[in-house]
Amino acid sequence: MPTTDRLYYDSPTTRAFEARVVRCEPRGERVAVWLDRTAFYPTSGGQPHDLGTLGACSVVDVQDDDDGNVMHLVAGTAPADGALVTGHVDWTRRFDHMQQHTGQHLLSAVIEHAFQARTLSFHLGADSSTIDLDRELTAGQLGRAEAAANEAVWDDVPVSIRYATEDEARALPLRKETTRSGTLRLIEIQGLDLSACGGTHVASTGALGQVAIVSAERFKGGQRLEFLCGRRALARFQLLREASAASIRLLSVLPSDLPGAIERLQGELKAQKRALGAAQLELANHEAIAMAATAESLGGARVVLRAVDGDAARLKALSSAIVAGPGLTVVLVSAQTPALVVAARSADVGTACHELVGLLVKTFGGRGGGKPDFAQCGAIQASPEHVMAAARDWLVSHA
């Protein structure tokens, strides 16, 4: 039978309490502590556990054990069995969780009442929280639901705790049926919602400050909403304010013109990338012609063997342009270390480029591969001069 008196059930605003240690057990580098009473909330119902201190120890985790009691995982020297200890709940974390959890009840209730979309699950994360709905709502519907939730915040509606038996609960208008047995703990937002819940909640909706839906996406045939309440909503607003103010200043536009200005910049950037790509291709063709004209003869084959400044894309563009003409094999090595290597051949040449690249990888390390007509490798741990010397020897021996 459970023996832990859960103070947070009836007094979620309790920040400090005294309790008797029932027992302690080592758990790796931590110690598990059981108390006769606790204000620490264990992870359950989508709400994370509390943090805080227990005597001289730090409470790092709180869980329900298999017997239905609350186990506190602590760091530090554990108190003795039977000792009287004082617990302090991290109030900033607790109140944040209270805001988010009550906000979820309120938002789920107004969405179901207005649009008959049911909440399937809820998750309270470190930065934001999510609600999974059984169907997808439009942006307009979500806007109306958000407005209705905030009307309830401004009305400062009471949020109360009460208990009911299973039989009594069956006669009540619970938003969601519960599978729990025995006495049920009910959370009521007056006139708006009645739900079975073991979590911690604010005393009235005014304490939520604000309810904000920040994103919505399709999820498993329904919709996942990300939302923020209270301090989290304020922090997100401050972040967006700073980002938008900086953008407005940099672009020298009015706030209402910011989306259009960004869209214009994106269009200009795309046009510049296209123009740059065309210019790079034209330049590569000119460079390729010049390189092909200086091809050397290695074992009777015409070969372009060069160290070139540039990334893999530039080496590939140059080699492709060079071998567009007949009778050529090209091996281009990047000037930086670790080196990139690109090997290619004209259609009328029999050089096995993948074998050449394989030899370089085996000799100097790195990784790569390809086909007889084109191959490449990277992360070659050797200077361009050593790589080109090895490639030259291979080309001569396989001419």
HELIX and SHEET records of a PDB file:
HELIX    1   1 LEU A    7  TYR A    9  5                                   3    
HELIX    2   2 TRP A   91  PHE A  115  1                                  25    
HELIX    3   3 ALA A  139  TRP A  154  1                                  16    
HELIX    4   4 GLU A  166  ARG A  170  1                                   5    
HELIX    5   5 THR A  205  LEU A  208  5                                   4    
HELIX    6   6 GLY A  230  LEU A  251  1                                  22    
HELIX    7   7 PRO A  255  ASP A  257  5                                   3    
HELIX    8   8 LEU A  258  ALA A  293  1                                  36    
HELIX    9   9 ALA A  312  ILE A  322  1                                  11    
HELIX   10  10 CYS A  353  PHE A  364  1                                  12    
HELIX   11  11 PRO A  384  SER A  397  1                                  14    
SHEET    1   A 2 ASP A   5  ARG A   6  0                                        
SHEET    2   A 2 ARG A  37  THR A  38  1                                        
SHEET    1   B 7 ALA A  16  ARG A  27  0                                        
SHEET    2   B 7 ARG A  30  LEU A  35 -1                                        
SHEET    3   B 7 VAL A  70  ALA A  75 -1                                        
SHEET    4   B 7 CYS A  57  ASP A  64 -1                                        
SHEET    5   B 7 GLY A  52  LEU A  54 -1                                        
SHEET    6   B 7 LEU A  84  VAL A  89 -1                                        
SHEET    7   B 7 ALA A  16  ARG A  27 -1                                        
SHEET    1   C 4 THR A 119  LEU A 124  0                                        
SHEET    2   C 4 SER A 129  LEU A 133 -1                                        
SHEET    3   C 4 GLY A 222  CYS A 229 -1                                        
SHEET    4   C 4 VAL A 211  PHE A 219 -1                                        
SHEET    1   D 3 VAL A 159  ALA A 164  0                                        
SHEET    2   D 3 LEU A 184  ILE A 189 -1                                        
SHEET    3   D 3 ASP A 193  ALA A 196 -1                                        
SHEET    1   E 6 GLU A 296  LEU A 298  0                                        
SHEET    2   E 6 ALA A 301  VAL A 308 -1                                        
SHEET    3   E 6 LEU A 328  SER A 334  1                                        
SHEET    4   E 6 ALA A 339  ARG A 345 -1                                        
SHEET    5   E 6 PHE A 374  ILE A 380 -1                                        
SHEET    6   E 6 ARG A 367  LYS A 371 -1                                        
END                                                                             
